[in-house]
């Protein structure tokens, strides 16, 4: 996890996919409410946009490129490269795992 990320192990993501459209609501840690929308490419990679409100009342937006990995137990791990499109415009990486 990058230092400039607001996501932690207590952030819960609820993904839903219909065809090539991926949506998600998430919250936890310093995030009160967040949403993302993305397109799943033919190779499984995901191109997403997100917005969220932090516990300090800040509205943040960003972009994310995600590469899924199917783990030996059949669950999904997402390797993400993202960038804020608001605030300091910094970049980072995250790894999310299905529980």
Contact map, one row per residue, 1 for C-alpha under 8 A:
111010110000000000000000000000000000000000000000000000000000000000000000000000000000000000011110000
111110000000000000000000000000000000000000000000000000000000000000000000000000000000000000011100000
111110000000000000000000000000000000000000000000000000000000000000000000000000000000000000010000000
011111000000000000000000000000000000000000000000000000000000000000000000000000000000000001110000000
111111110000000000000000000000000000000000000000000000000000000000000000000000000000000000010100000
000111110000000000000000000011100000000000000000000000000000000000000000000000000000000000000000000
100011111110000000000000000111100000000000000000000000000000000000000000000000000000000000000000000
100011111110000000000000000110000000000000000000000000000000000000000000000000000000000000000000000
000000111111000000000000000010000000000000000000000000000000000000000000000000000000000000000000000
000000111111000000000000000110000000000000000000000000000000000000000000000000000000000000000000000
000000111111100000000000011110100000000000000000000000000000000000000000000000000000000000000000000
000000001111110000000000011100000000000000000000000000000000000000000000000000000000000000000000000
000000000011111000000001111000000000000000000000000000000000000000000000000000000000000000000000000
000000000001111100000001110000000000000000000000000000000000000000000000000000000000000000000000000
000000000000111110000111100000000000000000000000000000000000000000000000000000000000000000000000000
000000000000011111000111000000000000000000000000000000000000000000000000000000000000000000000000000
000000000000001111111110000000000000000000000000000000000000000000000000000000000000000000000000000
000000000000000111111100000000000000000000000000000000000000000000000000000000000000000000000000000
000000000000000011111000000000000000000000000000000000000000000000000000000000000000000000000000000
000000000000000011111100000000000000001110000000000000000000000000000000000000000000000000000000000
000000000000000011111110000000000000111100000000000000000000000000000000000000000000000000000000000
000000000000001111011111000000000000111100000000000000000000000000000000000000000000000000000000000
000000000000001110001111100000000011110000000000000000000000000000000000000000000000000000000000000
000000000000111100000111110000000011100000000000000000000000000000000000000000000000000000000000000
000000000000111000000011111000001111000000000000000000000000000000000000000000000000000000000000000
000000000011110000000001111100101110000000000000000000000000000000000000000000000000000000000000000
000000000011100000000000111111111100000000000000000000000000000000000000000000000000000000000000000
000000110111000000000000011111111000000000000000000000000000000000000000000000000000000000000000000
000001111110000000000000001111110000000000000000000000000000000000000000000000000000000000000000000
000001100000000000000000001111110000000000000000000001100000000000000000000000000000000000000000000
000001100010000000000000011111111100000000000000000111100000000000000000000000000000000000000000000
000000000000000000000000001111111100000000000000000111100000000000000000000000000000000000000000000
000000000000000000000000111100111110000000000000000111000000000000000000000000000000000000000000000
000000000000000000000000111000111111000000000000011110000000000000000000000000000000000000000000000
000000000000000000000011110000001111100000000000011100000000000000000000000000000000000000000000000
000000000000000000000011100000000111110000000001111000000000000000000000000000000000000000000000000
000000000000000000001111000000000011111000000001110000000000000000000000000000000000000000000000000
000000000000000000001110000000000001111100000111100000000000000000000000000000000000000000000000000
000000000000000000011100000000000000111110000111000000000000000000000000000000000000000000000000000
000000000000000000011100000000000000011111011110000000000000000000000000000000000000000000000000000
000000000000000000010000000000000000001111111110000000000000000000000000000000000000000000000000000
000000000000000000000000000000000000000111111000000000000000000000000000000000000000000000000000000
000000000000000000000000000000000000000011111000000000000000000000000000000000000000000000000000000
000000000000000000000000000000000000000111111100000000000000000000110000000000000000000000000000000
000000000000000000000000000000000000000111111110000000000000000011110000000000000000000000000000000
000000000000000000000000000000000000011110011111000000000000000011100000000000000000000000000000000
000000000000000000000000000000000000011110001111100000000000001111000000000000000000000000000000000
000000000000000000000000000000000001111000000111110000000000001111000000000000000000000000000000000
000000000000000000000000000000000001110000000011111000000000111100000000000000000000000000000000000
000000000000000000000000000000000111100000000001111100000000111100000000000000000000000000000000000
000000000000000000000000000000000111000000000000111110000011110000000000000000000000000000000000000
000000000000000000000000000000111110000000000000011111000011100000000000000000000000000000000000000
000000000000000000000000000000111100000000000000001111101111000000000000000000000000000000000000000
000000000000000000000000000001111000000000000000000111111111000000000000000000000000000000000000000
000000000000000000000000000001110000000000000000000011111100000000000000000000000000000000000000000
000000000000000000000000000000000000000000000000000001111100000000000000000000000000000000000000000
000000000000000000000000000000000000000000000000000011111110000000000000000000000000000000000000000
000000000000000000000000000000000000000000000000000011111111000000000000000000000000000000000000000
000000000000000000000000000000000000000000000000001111001111100000000000000000000000000000000000000
000000000000000000000000000000000000000000000000001111000111110000000000000000000001111000000000000
000000000000000000000000000000000000000000000000111100000011111000000000000000000001110000000000000
000000000000000000000000000000000000000000000000111000000001111100000000000000000111110000000000000
000000000000000000000000000000000000000000000011110000000000111110000000000000000111100000000000000
000000000000000000000000000000000000000000000011110000000000011111000000000000011110000000000000000
000000000000000000000000000000000000000000001111000000000000001111100000000000011100000000000000000
000000000000000000000000000000000000000000001111000000000000000111110000000001111000000000000000000
000000000000000000000000000000000000000000011100000000000000000011111000000001110000000000000000000
000000000000000000000000000000000000000000011000000000000000000001111100000111100000000000000000000
000000000000000000000000000000000000000000000000000000000000000000111110000111100000000000000000000
000000000000000000000000000000000000000000000000000000000000000000011111111110000000000000000000000
000000000000000000000000000000000000000000000000000000000000000000001111111110000000000000000000000
000000000000000000000000000000000000000000000000000000000000000000000111111000000000000000000000000
000000000000000000000000000000000000000000000000000000000000000000000111111000000000000000000000000
000000000000000000000000000000000000000000000000000000000000000000000111111100000000000000000000000
000000000000000000000000000000000000000000000000000000000000000000000111111110000000000000000000111
000000000000000000000000000000000000000000000000000000000000000000011110011111000000000000000000110
000000000000000000000000000000000000000000000000000000000000000000011110001111100000000000000011110
000000000000000000000000000000000000000000000000000000000000000001111000000111110000000000000011100
000000000000000000000000000000000000000000000000000000000000000001111000000011111000000000001111000
000000000000000000000000000000000000000000000000000000000000000111100000000001111100000000001111000
000000000000000000000000000000000000000000000000000000000000000111000000000000111110000000111100000
000000000000000000000000000000000000000000000000000000000000011110000000000000011111000000111100000
000000000000000000000000000000000000000000000000000000000000011100000000000000001111100011110000000
000000000000000000000000000000000000000000000000000000000001111000000000000000000111111111100000000
000000000000000000000000000000000000000000000000000000000001111000000000000000000011111010000000000
000000000000000000000000000000000000000000000000000000000001110000000000000000000001111110000000000
000000000000000000000000000000000000000000000000000000000001000000000000000000000001111110000000000
000000000000000000000000000000000000000000000000000000000000000000000000000000000001011111000000000
000000000000000000000000000000000000000000000000000000000000000000000000000000000011111111100000000
000100000000000000000000000000000000000000000000000000000000000000000000000000000011000111110000000
000100000000000000000000000000000000000000000000000000000000000000000000000000001111000011111000000
111110000000000000000000000000000000000000000000000000000000000000000000000000001110000001111100000
110000000000000000000000000000000000000000000000000000000000000000000000000000111100000000111110000
110010000000000000000000000000000000000000000000000000000000000000000000000000111100000000011111000
100000000000000000000000000000000000000000000000000000000000000000000000000011110000000000001111100
000000000000000000000000000000000000000000000000000000000000000000000000000011110000000000000111110
000000000000000000000000000000000000000000000000000000000000000000000000001111000000000000000011111
000000000000000000000000000000000000000000000000000000000000000000000000001110000000000000000001111
000000000000000000000000000000000000000000000000000000000000000000000000001000000000000000000000111
